[in-house]
Amino acid sequence: MPAQLSLQILLDSASVLVFALTGALAASRAQLDLVGFLFIAALTAIGGGTLRDVLLDRNPVFWIAQPWFLAVAVAAATLVFFTAHLLESRYRTLLWLDSLALAVAVPAGAAVALDLGAHWSIVIVMGVATGTFGGMMRDVVCNEVPLVLTQGELYATAAAAGALATVLATGLTDSAGLAREWDLLIGGLVTWGLRAGSLHFGWQLPVYKSRPPRQ
């Protein structure tokens, strides 16, 4: 198996696993049954990657080509179903796991678009879509405000910055003769650094505030 392909599978696997854990935690907060856990975990785990592959006309979709991705999501959901009660704060755990999943999924999505020769702007969009769409579906189905729309927090911005960093790093590492792993590592670190800073330090974007019309 080519190193580049195995790296892509590793990134997708890590993204599926961690996003599935967040989906299962969301299901525990909604007090769903085991089937609900499995559904929300799978939806969260494969949602972003599915959108990416459909938009890029990548056939077959990654989890159809490798069905064991679904097994990873099922295992994660089952684990959380029996252990979620041990966590002191399931929501806080969900937020930090989600930040890790975002940091993995964004460069993974960008890498797929790069490998298909997409324009740099499309690479950024695919990185953001891969990182945010599964979590957005998770939150909507569980009747929560999507994290991507949380007031002022760096989420989509972190994803976009990470995807852009991956694109820029690709040009630098290609000219220096370095491996693709460095591009993805840089993109992931930028994504996670911004998202973690928003969670821990309260970094935020300016929020629109309405003003009364002038007389």
C-alpha positions as CSV (number, residue, x, y, z in Angstrom):
1,M,0.0,0.0,0.0
2,P,1.5,3.4,-1.0
3,A,2.5,5.5,2.0
4,Q,0.3,8.4,0.9
5,L,-2.8,6.1,0.7
6,S,-2.1,4.6,4.1
7,L,-1.7,8.0,5.6
8,Q,-5.1,9.0,4.2
9,I,-6.7,5.9,5.7
10,L,-5.0,6.6,9.0
11,L,-6.4,10.2,9.1
12,D,-9.9,9.1,8.1
13,S,-9.8,6.3,10.7
14,A,-8.8,8.7,13.5
15,S,-11.4,11.2,12.4
16,V,-14.1,8.5,12.3
17,L,-13.2,7.2,15.7
18,V,-13.1,10.6,17.5
19,F,-16.1,12.0,15.8
20,A,-18.0,8.8,16.7
21,L,-17.1,9.3,20.3
22,T,-18.5,12.8,20.2
23,G,-21.7,11.6,18.5
24,A,-22.2,8.9,21.2
25,L,-21.6,11.5,23.9
26,A,-24.3,13.7,22.3
27,A,-26.6,10.7,22.3
28,S,-25.9,10.1,26.0
29,R,-26.9,13.7,26.8
30,A,-30.1,13.2,24.8
31,Q,-30.7,9.9,26.8
32,L,-31.1,7.8,23.6
33,D,-31.1,4.0,23.5
34,L,-28.3,1.9,22.0
35,V,-29.7,2.2,18.5
36,G,-29.8,5.9,18.9
37,F,-26.2,5.9,20.0
38,L,-25.1,3.9,16.9
39,F,-27.0,6.1,14.6
40,I,-25.7,9.4,16.0
41,A,-22.2,8.1,16.2
42,A,-22.2,6.9,12.6
43,L,-23.8,10.1,11.3
44,T,-21.2,12.2,13.0
45,A,-18.3,10.0,12.1
46,I,-18.9,9.7,8.3
47,G,-21.0,12.8,7.6
48,G,-18.2,15.2,6.7
49,G,-16.2,12.7,4.7
50,T,-19.3,11.6,2.8
51,L,-20.1,15.2,1.8
52,R,-16.5,15.7,0.7
53,D,-16.4,12.6,-1.4
54,V,-19.8,13.3,-3.0
55,L,-18.8,16.9,-3.9
56,L,-15.5,15.8,-5.3
57,D,-17.1,12.9,-7.2
58,R,-14.8,10.5,-5.5
59,N,-16.2,7.1,-6.1
60,P,-16.8,5.0,-4.1
61,V,-17.3,7.1,-0.9
62,F,-14.6,6.3,1.6
63,W,-16.7,4.2,4.0
64,I,-18.3,2.2,1.2
65,A,-14.9,1.4,-0.1
66,Q,-13.8,0.4,3.4
67,P,-16.8,-0.7,5.4
68,W,-14.8,-1.3,8.5
69,F,-15.0,2.4,9.1
70,L,-18.6,1.7,10.2
71,A,-17.3,-1.0,12.6
72,V,-15.1,1.7,14.2
73,A,-18.1,4.0,14.7
74,V,-20.2,1.1,16.2
75,A,-17.4,0.1,18.6
76,A,-17.0,3.8,19.7
77,A,-20.7,4.1,20.3
78,T,-20.9,0.9,22.2
79,L,-18.0,1.9,24.4
80,V,-19.6,5.3,25.3
81,F,-23.0,3.7,25.9
82,F,-21.5,1.7,28.8
83,T,-19.0,4.3,30.1
84,A,-20.5,7.8,29.6
85,H,-21.8,7.9,33.2
86,L,-18.3,7.8,34.5
87,L,-17.4,11.2,33.0
88,E,-17.7,14.2,35.3
89,S,-18.7,16.5,32.4
90,R,-19.9,14.8,29.2
91,Y,-20.3,18.1,27.4
92,R,-16.8,19.4,28.2
93,T,-15.4,16.0,27.1
94,L,-17.4,16.3,23.9
95,L,-16.0,19.8,23.2
96,W,-12.4,18.7,23.6
97,L,-12.8,15.4,21.6
98,D,-14.6,17.4,18.9
99,S,-11.6,19.8,18.7
100,L,-9.3,16.8,18.2
101,A,-11.5,15.4,15.5
102,L,-11.7,18.7,13.8
103,A,-7.9,18.9,13.8
104,V,-7.7,15.5,12.1
105,A,-10.6,15.8,9.7
106,V,-9.6,19.2,8.2
107,P,-6.2,18.2,6.9
108,A,-7.7,14.8,5.8
109,G,-10.3,16.5,3.7
110,A,-7.8,19.0,2.3
111,A,-5.5,16.1,1.4
112,V,-8.1,14.3,-0.6
113,A,-8.9,17.5,-2.6
114,L,-5.1,18.1,-3.2
115,D,-4.6,14.5,-4.4
116,L,-7.5,15.1,-6.9
117,G,-5.8,18.3,-8.2
118,A,-8.5,20.6,-7.0
119,H,-8.0,24.4,-7.0
120,W,-6.7,25.7,-3.7
121,S,-10.0,27.4,-2.9
122,I,-11.8,24.1,-3.3
123,V,-9.2,22.4,-1.0
124,I,-10.0,24.9,1.7
125,V,-13.8,24.3,1.3
126,M,-13.3,20.6,1.4
127,G,-11.2,20.8,4.5
128,V,-13.9,22.9,6.3
129,A,-16.7,20.6,5.0
130,T,-15.0,17.4,6.2
131,G,-14.3,18.9,9.6
132,T,-17.6,20.5,10.3
133,F,-20.5,18.8,8.5
134,G,-20.7,15.6,10.6
135,G,-20.7,17.6,13.9
136,M,-23.3,19.9,12.5
137,M,-25.6,17.0,11.7
138,R,-25.0,15.5,15.1
139,D,-26.0,18.7,16.9
140,V,-29.1,19.3,14.7
141,V,-30.4,15.8,15.2
142,C,-29.8,16.0,18.9
143,N,-31.6,19.4,19.1
144,E,-28.5,21.3,20.1
145,V,-27.1,24.6,18.7
146,P,-24.4,23.5,16.2
147,L,-20.9,24.2,17.5
148,V,-20.1,25.7,14.2
149,L,-22.7,28.4,14.9
150,T,-21.8,29.0,18.5
151,Q,-21.7,32.7,19.1
152,G,-18.2,34.1,18.4
153,E,-16.3,30.9,19.0
154,L,-13.5,29.9,16.6
155,Y,-14.8,26.7,14.9
156,A,-15.3,27.2,11.2
157,T,-12.6,29.8,11.3
158,A,-10.2,27.4,12.9
159,A,-11.1,24.8,10.2
160,A,-10.6,27.3,7.4
161,A,-7.3,28.5,8.8
162,G,-6.1,24.9,9.2
163,A,-7.1,24.1,5.6
164,L,-5.3,27.2,4.3
165,A,-2.2,26.3,6.4
166,T,-2.2,22.9,4.7
167,V,-2.3,24.5,1.3
168,L,0.5,26.9,2.1
169,A,2.6,24.2,3.7
170,T,2.1,22.0,0.6
171,G,3.9,24.6,-1.5
172,L,6.7,25.0,1.0
173,T,7.3,21.3,1.6
174,D,7.1,20.4,-2.1
175,S,9.8,22.9,-2.9
176,A,11.9,21.6,0.0
177,G,11.4,18.0,-0.9
178,L,9.7,17.1,2.3
179,A,7.0,14.5,2.9
180,R,3.2,15.1,2.8
181,E,3.0,14.3,6.5
182,W,4.4,17.7,7.3
183,D,1.7,19.5,5.4
184,L,-1.0,17.6,7.3
185,L,0.7,18.1,10.6
186,I,0.9,21.8,10.2
187,G,-2.7,22.0,9.1
188,G,-3.8,20.0,12.1
189,L,-1.8,22.0,14.6
190,V,-3.2,25.3,13.3
191,T,-6.7,24.0,13.4
192,W,-6.4,22.5,16.9
193,G,-4.4,25.5,18.2
194,L,-7.2,28.0,17.3
195,R,-10.0,25.8,18.4
196,A,-8.3,24.9,21.7
197,G,-7.5,28.6,22.3
198,S,-11.2,29.4,21.8
199,L,-12.2,26.7,24.3
200,H,-9.5,27.4,26.9
201,F,-8.7,31.1,26.6
202,G,-12.1,32.3,25.2
203,W,-10.7,33.5,21.8
204,Q,-13.6,34.8,19.8
205,L,-14.6,36.7,16.7
206,P,-16.5,39.9,16.9
207,V,-20.2,39.3,17.3
208,Y,-22.8,41.5,15.5
209,K,-24.8,43.6,17.8
210,S,-27.9,45.4,16.5
211,R,-28.2,49.1,17.0
212,P,-31.4,51.3,17.0
213,P,-31.9,53.2,13.7
214,R,-30.8,56.8,13.6
215,Q,-33.5,59.3,13.9
